[in-house]
Amino acid sequence: MLNATLGSEPEALSPADYETLASFRYGVRRYLAFAEANAQAAGLTSQQHQALLAIKVHTARRPMVIRDLADQLLIRHHSAVELLGRLEKAGFAERRADPQDRRQVQVSLTPAGEAVLASLSVSNLRELRLVAPAFSGLVSGLAALNPD
């Protein structure tokens, strides 16, 4: 594992270690660039797409509130409120008062949100399956990096 402590002596990495790290980052960036372009083609930002996906997954287990959305996207509560407002305006998400706790606001996808997410997800999974073989070799390479 890489030593990330500031002020300490860094580990000596081999050229193969650097190559593995660079290849992994390239693969991740390639997939993310594809997914971002895919979202833009559907009229969404990458963050809006991530929000739709987070809402879909979370609400399969239990109702989602705005705090959950903020936590999933690693953003502040007020940013999640603004993001949700844009998704509502586009017709992809909706909010309603929690019937158990009227102070909480539950978040869910609309049928249009479900449809656009399904379309994006099919395409993104297809791309992920194409890059997966490269990732499996890279993950093995990461496991072989110089240990701490």
Backbone as a chain_set.jsonl record, in Angstrom:
{"seq": "MLNATLGSEPEALSPADYETLASFRYGVRRYLAFAEANAQAAGLTSQQHQALLAIKVHTARRPMVIRDLADQLLIRHHSAVELLGRLEKAGFAERRADPQDRRQVQVSLTPAGEAVLASLSVSNLRELRLVAPAFSGLVSGLAALNPD", "coords": {"N": [[0.845, -1.177, 0.0], [0.476, 2.26, -0.708], [2.364, 4.828, 0.858], [0.902, 7.456, 2.269], [1.4, 9.431, 4.066], [2.185, 12.668, 4.869], [5.363, 14.191, 4.858], [6.757, 11.932, 5.562], [9.083, 9.399, 4.58], [8.763, 8.417, 1.259], [7.751, 5.265, -0.183], [9.82, 3.166, -2.203], [8.955, 2.785, -5.459], [8.477, 0.525, -8.126], [9.109, 0.671, -11.7], [7.083, -0.882, -12.864], [5.092, -0.719, -10.909], [4.325, 1.977, -11.109], [3.4, 1.901, -13.727], [1.202, 0.169, -13.48], [-0.453, 1.67, -11.763], [-0.889, 3.953, -13.389], [-2.158, 2.781, -15.6], [-4.466, 1.772, -14.4], [-5.716, 4.143, -13.511], [-6.112, 5.344, -15.995], [-7.937, 3.553, -17.174], [-10.144, 3.864, -15.44], [-10.683, 6.608, -15.834], [-11.3, 6.545, -18.55], [-13.662, 5.025, -18.615], [-15.284, 6.685, -16.995], [-15.341, 9.014, -18.557], [-16.745, 8.082, -20.774], [-19.214, 7.481, -19.524], [-19.951, 10.03, -18.652], [-20.243, 11.425, -21.082], [-22.32, 9.95, -22.124], [-24.367, 10.543, -20.274], [-24.601, 13.293, -20.772], [-25.529, 13.239, -23.394], [-28.071, 12.402, -22.898], [-29.117, 14.618, -21.797], [-28.371, 15.204, -19.208], [-26.291, 16.101, -16.395], [-23.218, 14.656, -15.235], [-23.31, 14.43, -12.456], [-26.067, 14.598, -11.975], [-26.891, 12.223, -13.167], [-25.56, 10.418, -11.48], [-26.965, 10.966, -9.16], [-29.564, 10.065, -9.818], [-29.025, 7.334, -10.058], [-28.147, 6.753, -7.44], [-30.496, 7.313, -6.005], [-32.229, 5.368, -7.069], [-30.992, 2.93, -6.253], [-30.901, 3.221, -3.442], [-33.617, 3.573, -2.715], [-34.61, 1.098, -3.261], [-34.133, -0.357, -1.04], [-34.951, 1.157, 1.206], [-36.881, 4.117, 2.032], [-35.525, 7.164, 0.702], [-34.005, 10.035, 2.022], [-33.196, 13.544, 1.789], [-30.752, 13.992, 3.094], [-29.555, 11.465, 2.908], [-29.113, 11.366, 0.147], [-27.278, 13.467, -0.165], [-25.158, 12.391, 1.346], [-24.539, 10.09, -0.181], [-23.614, 11.23, -2.543], [-21.515, 12.668, -1.687], [-21.738, 15.404, -1.078], [-22.775, 18.648, 0.164], [-25.71, 19.227, 2.205], [-27.358, 21.376, 1.318], [-26.522, 21.556, -1.315], [-27.423, 19.143, -2.317], [-30.153, 19.605, -2.136], [-30.46, 21.624, -4.062], [-29.625, 20.226, -6.358], [-31.561, 18.22, -6.444], [-33.765, 19.834, -6.912], [-33.259, 20.65, -9.559], [-33.464, 18.18, -10.838], [-36.13, 17.615, -10.328], [-37.36, 19.702, -11.752], [-36.717, 18.909, -14.325], [-38.293, 16.721, -14.458], [-37.536, 14.216, -13.525], [-37.275, 13.383, -10.889], [-38.848, 13.378, -7.644], [-40.095, 14.868, -4.646], [-41.408, 14.378, -1.354], [-43.158, 14.876, 1.713], [-42.118, 12.988, 4.5], [-44.2, 10.481, 5.684], [-44.045, 9.554, 8.313], [-42.376, 11.295, 9.663], [-42.761, 14.45, 9.39], [-40.883, 16.427, 9.117], [-38.855, 15.481, 7.606], [-37.842, 14.975, 4.202], [-38.728, 12.905, 1.651], [-37.245, 11.292, -1.161], [-37.695, 10.345, -4.53], [-37.717, 8.563, -7.684], [-39.278, 9.587, -10.717], [-41.502, 8.146, -13.203], [-40.347, 8.993, -15.655], [-37.739, 9.531, -14.821], [-36.962, 6.974, -14.031], [-36.991, 5.755, -16.559], [-35.024, 7.175, -18.089], [-32.777, 6.623, -16.548], [-32.664, 3.811, -16.77], [-32.098, 3.522, -19.502], [-29.568, 4.831, -19.687], [-28.125, 3.18, -17.955], [-28.099, 0.644, -19.193], [-26.491, 1.161, -21.428], [-24.133, 2.074, -20.143], [-23.415, -0.194, -18.658], [-22.86, -1.944, -20.73], [-20.547, -0.743, -21.809], [-18.904, -0.953, -19.55], [-18.615, -3.707, -19.391], [-17.012, -4.068, -21.611], [-14.595, -2.852, -20.848], [-13.967, -4.264, -18.593], [-12.313, -6.669, -18.74], [-9.711, -5.563, -18.941], [-9.572, -4.253, -16.497], [-9.614, -6.401, -14.674], [-7.094, -7.566, -14.915], [-5.575, -5.386, -14.093], [-6.365, -5.048, -11.44], [-5.269, -7.289, -10.283], [-2.615, -6.586, -10.638], [-2.528, -4.345, -8.956], [-2.775, -5.563, -6.489], [-0.299, -6.657, -6.273], [1.388, -4.554, -5.841], [4.052, -2.798, -4.157], [4.019, -3.611, -0.77], [3.036, -1.972, 2.349]], "CA": [[0.0, 0.0, 0.0], [1.262, 3.477, -0.797], [2.462, 5.597, 2.071], [0.368, 8.774, 1.946], [1.656, 10.339, 5.166], [3.031, 13.792, 4.49], [6.557, 14.363, 5.67], [7.466, 10.672, 5.761], [9.842, 8.937, 3.416], [7.918, 7.591, 0.389], [8.268, 3.954, -0.574], [10.407, 3.077, -3.536], [8.073, 2.049, -6.351], [9.123, 0.06, -9.356], [8.443, 1.156, -12.917], [5.852, -1.66, -13.055], [4.094, -0.16, -9.991], [3.825, 3.205, -11.74], [2.633, 1.519, -14.915], [-0.071, -0.373, -13.006], [-1.26, 2.798, -11.289], [-1.28, 4.771, -14.542], [-3.124, 2.024, -16.398], [-5.727, 1.72, -13.665], [-6.319, 5.48, -13.573], [-6.553, 5.55, -17.37], [-9.158, 2.764, -17.356], [-11.217, 4.518, -14.692], [-11.013, 7.865, -16.523], [-11.936, 6.206, -19.824], [-15.046, 4.653, -18.336], [-16.01, 7.857, -16.514], [-15.552, 9.907, -19.694], [-17.84, 7.485, -21.536], [-20.456, 7.639, -18.761], [-20.292, 11.449, -18.647], [-20.755, 11.751, -22.42], [-23.608, 9.262, -22.209], [-25.316, 11.349, -19.503], [-24.807, 14.558, -21.489], [-26.372, 12.943, -24.557], [-29.443, 12.262, -22.385], [-29.516, 15.905, -21.237], [-28.058, 15.232, -17.773], [-24.901, 16.199, -15.985], [-22.742, 13.428, -14.604], [-23.803, 14.414, -11.076], [-27.491, 14.271, -12.01], [-26.966, 10.785, -13.43], [-25.17, 9.746, -10.24], [-28.075, 11.127, -8.216], [-30.631, 9.131, -10.212], [-28.571, 5.986, -9.714], [-28.161, 6.635, -5.975], [-31.905, 7.253, -5.571], [-32.748, 4.054, -7.475], [-30.425, 1.88, -5.404], [-31.291, 3.433, -2.05], [-35.054, 3.371, -2.503], [-34.917, -0.332, -3.354], [-34.004, -0.878, 0.326], [-35.775, 1.948, 2.124], [-37.058, 5.476, 1.496], [-34.349, 8.029, 0.745], [-34.215, 11.439, 2.367], [-32.188, 14.397, 1.154], [-29.46, 13.758, 3.767], [-28.993, 10.256, 2.298], [-28.63, 11.735, -1.18], [-26.055, 14.245, 0.042], [-24.116, 11.456, 1.785], [-24.165, 9.223, -1.302], [-22.905, 11.997, -3.567], [-20.422, 13.377, -1.016], [-21.981, 16.832, -1.222], [-23.479, 19.252, 1.295], [-27.165, 19.113, 2.179], [-27.969, 22.407, 0.468], [-26.209, 21.211, -2.705], [-28.339, 18.057, -2.68], [-31.47, 20.232, -2.324], [-30.417, 22.297, -5.365], [-29.554, 19.173, -7.373], [-32.889, 17.613, -6.508], [-34.644, 20.81, -7.56], [-33.032, 20.575, -11.011], [-34.03, 16.905, -11.295], [-37.59, 17.772, -10.311], [-37.733, 20.585, -12.867], [-36.596, 18.1, -15.537], [-39.305, 15.671, -14.406], [-36.902, 12.926, -13.252], [-37.348, 13.025, -9.465], [-39.857, 14.105, -6.882], [-39.943, 14.804, -3.191], [-42.649, 14.483, -0.594], [-42.938, 14.807, 3.154], [-42.115, 11.651, 5.093], [-45.446, 10.342, 6.448], [-43.735, 9.278, 9.725], [-41.695, 12.459, 10.23], [-43.047, 15.497, 8.406], [-39.711, 17.301, 8.956], [-37.994, 14.845, 6.608], [-38.34, 14.978, 2.831], [-38.344, 11.7, 0.924], [-36.865, 11.497, -2.555], [-37.923, 9.168, -5.377], [-37.674, 8.78, -9.13], [-40.535, 9.578, -11.465], [-41.388, 7.207, -14.324], [-39.376, 9.52, -16.628], [-36.422, 9.312, -14.219], [-36.688, 5.529, -14.149], [-36.733, 5.436, -17.966], [-33.731, 7.699, -18.523], [-31.751, 5.862, -15.824], [-32.573, 2.472, -17.371], [-31.412, 3.67, -20.786], [-28.157, 5.109, -19.414], [-27.506, 2.043, -17.28], [-27.847, -0.398, -20.193], [-25.33, 1.594, -22.209], [-22.952, 2.102, -19.283], [-23.017, -1.575, -18.344], [-22.25, -2.483, -21.95], [-19.18, -0.21, -21.84], [-18.167, -1.531, -18.43], [-18.258, -5.081, -19.779], [-15.904, -3.983, -22.568], [-13.345, -2.502, -20.173], [-13.769, -5.147, -17.438], [-11.135, -7.533, -18.822], [-8.506, -4.788, -18.629], [-9.578, -3.994, -15.064], [-9.302, -7.593, -13.884], [-5.636, -7.669, -14.889], [-5.038, -4.275, -13.312], [-6.62, -5.297, -10.019], [-4.214, -8.231, -9.876], [-1.393, -5.789, -10.556], [-2.599, -3.506, -7.752], [-2.533, -6.436, -5.337], [1.119, -6.957, -6.239], [2.181, -3.351, -5.55], [4.875, -2.876, -2.938], [3.212, -3.456, 0.441], [3.517, -1.052, 3.393]], "C": [[0.889, 1.239, 0.0], [1.247, 4.225, 0.514], [2.049, 7.031, 1.756], [0.623, 9.788, 3.052], [2.609, 11.429, 4.722], [4.224, 13.872, 5.425], [7.3, 13.072, 5.926], [8.163, 10.282, 4.466], [8.953, 8.057, 2.545], [8.599, 6.263, 0.07], [8.894, 4.039, -1.959], [9.474, 2.207, -4.39], [8.835, 1.668, -7.6], [8.45, 0.696, -10.56], [7.126, 0.409, -13.183], [4.734, -1.153, -12.142], [3.468, 1.095, -10.595], [2.973, 2.883, -12.96], [1.257, 0.983, -14.521], [-0.999, 0.751, -12.538], [-1.753, 3.651, -12.454], [-2.331, 4.063, -15.382], [-4.484, 1.959, -15.719], [-6.449, 3.063, -13.743], [-6.837, 5.771, -14.975], [-7.862, 4.8, -17.626], [-10.355, 3.393, -16.663], [-11.653, 5.785, -15.415], [-11.732, 7.587, -17.846], [-13.403, 5.848, -19.614], [-15.854, 5.878, -17.894], [-16.276, 8.857, -17.637], [-16.701, 9.392, -20.564], [-19.177, 7.749, -20.833], [-20.899, 9.101, -18.743], [-20.87, 11.872, -19.997], [-22.137, 11.132, -22.629], [-24.685, 10.063, -21.473], [-25.624, 12.655, -20.233], [-25.699, 14.352, -22.71], [-27.839, 12.794, -24.152], [-29.935, 13.561, -21.746], [-29.255, 16.047, -19.75], [-26.589, 15.547, -17.553], [-24.503, 14.853, -15.376], [-23.278, 13.314, -13.174], [-25.298, 14.094, -11.022], [-27.69, 12.78, -12.261], [-26.617, 10.001, -12.164], [-26.289, 9.826, -9.205], [-29.21, 10.165, -8.541], [-30.265, 7.704, -9.816], [-28.605, 5.772, -8.201], [-29.596, 6.52, -5.446], [-32.487, 5.873, -5.872], [-32.274, 2.958, -6.525], [-30.923, 2.013, -3.967], [-32.759, 3.103, -1.82], [-35.48, 1.927, -2.71], [-34.875, -0.97, -1.968], [-34.92, -0.178, 1.315], [-35.928, 3.35, 1.549], [-35.781, 6.3, 1.672], [-34.79, 9.428, 1.149], [-33.047, 12.236, 1.797], [-30.816, 14.203, 1.79], [-28.788, 12.512, 3.185], [-28.401, 10.567, 0.922], [-27.329, 12.516, -1.072], [-24.9, 13.325, 0.437], [-23.628, 10.586, 0.635], [-23.333, 9.947, -2.343], [-21.72, 12.778, -3.008], [-20.519, 14.882, -1.234], [-22.707, 17.339, 0.021], [-24.996, 19.159, 1.094], [-27.784, 20.133, 1.227], [-27.675, 22.156, -1.009], [-27.119, 20.089, -3.198], [-29.744, 18.614, -2.923], [-31.524, 20.9, -3.702], [-30.407, 21.278, -6.509], [-30.924, 18.522, -7.548], [-33.887, 18.554, -7.174], [-34.495, 20.777, -9.071], [-33.596, 19.272, -11.573], [-35.554, 16.946, -11.304], [-38.06, 18.607, -11.494], [-37.68, 19.837, -14.2], [-37.61, 16.957, -15.573], [-38.763, 14.295, -14.069], [-36.997, 12.465, -11.797], [-38.453, 13.842, -8.817], [-39.554, 13.955, -5.405], [-41.306, 14.958, -2.539], [-42.299, 14.352, 0.891], [-43.005, 13.352, 3.609], [-43.38, 11.512, 5.933], [-45.209, 10.091, 7.937], [-43.124, 10.499, 10.417], [-41.791, 13.589, 9.218], [-41.878, 16.475, 8.23], [-38.771, 16.766, 7.887], [-38.66, 14.892, 5.234], [-37.812, 13.729, 2.133], [-38.141, 12.018, -0.552], [-37.148, 10.214, -3.321], [-37.824, 9.565, -6.841], [-39.091, 8.804, -9.686], [-40.417, 8.494, -12.538], [-40.39, 7.689, -15.394], [-37.951, 9.343, -16.116], [-36.007, 7.858, -14.3], [-36.286, 5.187, -15.583], [-35.366, 5.934, -18.418], [-32.601, 6.955, -17.82], [-31.578, 4.479, -16.427], [-31.802, 2.531, -18.687], [-29.915, 3.914, -20.587], [-27.452, 3.889, -18.839], [-27.203, 0.905, -18.245], [-26.582, -0.064, -20.975], [-24.058, 1.581, -21.372], [-22.481, 0.702, -18.909], [-22.363, -2.252, -19.548], [-20.79, -2.018, -22.034], [-18.338, -0.812, -20.721], [-17.748, -2.968, -18.728], [-17.101, -5.088, -20.78], [-14.582, -3.691, -21.881], [-13.026, -3.436, -19.003], [-12.557, -6.067, -17.573], [-9.829, -6.795, -18.508], [-8.423, -4.52, -17.131], [-9.194, -5.221, -14.257], [-7.792, -7.799, -13.815], [-5.007, -6.573, -14.048], [-5.235, -4.493, -11.82], [-5.588, -6.294, -9.493], [-2.891, -7.498, -9.716], [-1.373, -4.903, -9.32], [-2.306, -4.339, -6.495], [-1.04, -6.734, -5.174], [1.991, -5.729, -5.979], [2.956, -3.53, -4.267], [4.002, -2.667, -1.718], [3.851, -2.443, 1.388], [4.527, -1.732, 4.271]], "O": [[1.939, 1.253, 0.642], [0.23, 4.254, 1.207], [2.767, 7.744, 1.054], [0.11, 10.905, 2.984], [3.712, 11.148, 4.254], [4.105, 13.649, 6.63], [8.402, 13.115, 6.472], [7.845, 10.795, 3.393], [8.435, 7.049, 3.025], [9.824, 6.148, 0.054], [8.529, 4.888, -2.772], [9.239, 1.041, -4.075], [9.717, 2.391, -8.064], [7.335, 1.206, -10.449], [6.165, 1.003, -13.671], [3.567, -1.149, -12.533], [2.248, 1.258, -10.595], [1.945, 3.519, -13.194], [0.257, 1.31, -15.162], [-2.182, 0.774, -12.879], [-2.925, 4.027, -12.491], [-3.294, 4.688, -15.827], [-5.522, 2.076, -16.37], [-7.65, 3.115, -14.01], [-7.894, 6.384, -15.127], [-8.787, 5.348, -18.225], [-11.449, 3.449, -17.224], [-12.848, 6.019, -15.595], [-12.659, 8.307, -18.217], [-14.276, 6.313, -20.346], [-16.974, 6.087, -18.36], [-17.335, 9.485, -17.662], [-17.529, 10.173, -21.033], [-20.144, 8.182, -21.459], [-22.096, 9.384, -18.811], [-21.868, 12.592, -20.052], [-23.011, 11.741, -23.247], [-25.787, 10.243, -21.99], [-26.78, 13.072, -20.302], [-26.533, 15.203, -23.021], [-28.739, 13.028, -24.957], [-31.044, 13.607, -21.212], [-29.843, 16.907, -19.095], [-25.75, 15.292, -18.416], [-25.355, 14.027, -15.049], [-23.656, 12.228, -12.735], [-25.745, 13.391, -10.115], [-28.55, 12.149, -11.646], [-27.299, 9.035, -11.819], [-26.53, 8.873, -8.465], [-29.757, 9.522, -7.645], [-31.099, 6.96, -9.3], [-29.044, 4.721, -7.735], [-29.87, 5.725, -4.547], [-33.159, 5.28, -5.028], [-33.075, 2.152, -6.052], [-31.322, 1.025, -3.351], [-33.106, 2.434, -0.847], [-36.605, 1.564, -2.366], [-35.504, -2.003, -1.74], [-35.574, -0.811, 2.144], [-35.169, 3.73, 0.657], [-35.059, 6.152, 2.658], [-35.81, 9.936, 0.683], [-32.039, 11.669, 1.377], [-29.808, 14.247, 1.085], [-27.573, 12.507, 2.989], [-27.32, 10.088, 0.58], [-26.382, 12.25, -1.812], [-23.79, 13.464, -0.077], [-22.425, 10.369, 0.492], [-22.448, 9.353, -2.959], [-21.009, 13.46, -3.746], [-19.528, 15.549, -1.532], [-23.193, 16.549, 0.83], [-25.488, 19.031, -0.027], [-28.642, 19.784, 0.418], [-28.487, 22.502, -1.867], [-27.536, 20.084, -4.356], [-30.448, 18.145, -3.817], [-32.512, 20.761, -4.424], [-31.102, 21.454, -7.51], [-31.38, 18.303, -8.67], [-34.759, 18.108, -7.919], [-35.487, 20.866, -9.794], [-34.147, 19.264, -12.673], [-36.19, 16.374, -12.189], [-39.038, 18.263, -12.157], [-38.488, 20.09, -15.094], [-37.768, 16.3, -16.602], [-39.446, 13.296, -14.295], [-36.817, 11.282, -11.509], [-38.924, 14.843, -9.357], [-38.853, 13.037, -4.979], [-42.221, 15.574, -3.086], [-41.269, 13.784, 1.256], [-43.852, 12.586, 3.151], [-43.62, 12.339, 6.813], [-46.084, 10.386, 8.75], [-43.331, 10.711, 11.612], [-40.984, 13.668, 8.291], [-41.881, 17.27, 7.29], [-37.977, 17.519, 7.324], [-39.885, 14.854, 5.123], [-36.602, 13.523, 2.036], [-38.79, 12.903, -1.108], [-36.876, 9.12, -2.827], [-37.846, 10.746, -7.186], [-39.984, 8.124, -9.182], [-39.323, 7.974, -12.757], [-39.669, 6.876, -15.973], [-37.048, 9.037, -16.895], [-34.856, 7.542, -14.597], [-35.35, 4.418, -15.8], [-34.623, 5.194, -19.064], [-31.569, 6.683, -18.435], [-30.447, 4.017, -16.581], [-30.951, 1.682, -18.951], [-29.089, 3.278, -21.242], [-26.311, 3.6, -19.198], [-26.158, 0.264, -18.132], [-25.711, -0.915, -21.157], [-23.015, 1.126, -21.84], [-21.278, 0.445, -18.852], [-21.427, -3.037, -19.396], [-19.9, -2.825, -22.302], [-17.173, -1.144, -20.937], [-16.652, -3.391, -18.359], [-16.299, -6.021, -20.79], [-13.548, -4.223, -22.285], [-11.914, -3.396, -18.476], [-11.825, -6.235, -16.598], [-8.94, -7.361, -17.873], [-7.337, -4.552, -16.552], [-8.507, -5.092, -13.243], [-7.266, -8.169, -12.765], [-4.012, -6.809, -13.363], [-4.36, -4.155, -11.023], [-5.095, -6.148, -8.374], [-2.138, -7.755, -8.777], [-0.324, -4.724, -8.701], [-1.665, -3.861, -5.559], [-0.575, -7.027, -4.072], [3.213, -5.852, -5.904], [2.572, -4.311, -3.396], [3.31, -1.653, -1.625], [5.027, -2.1, 1.262], [5.045, -1.12, 5.204]]}, "num_chains": 1, "name": "protein.A"}
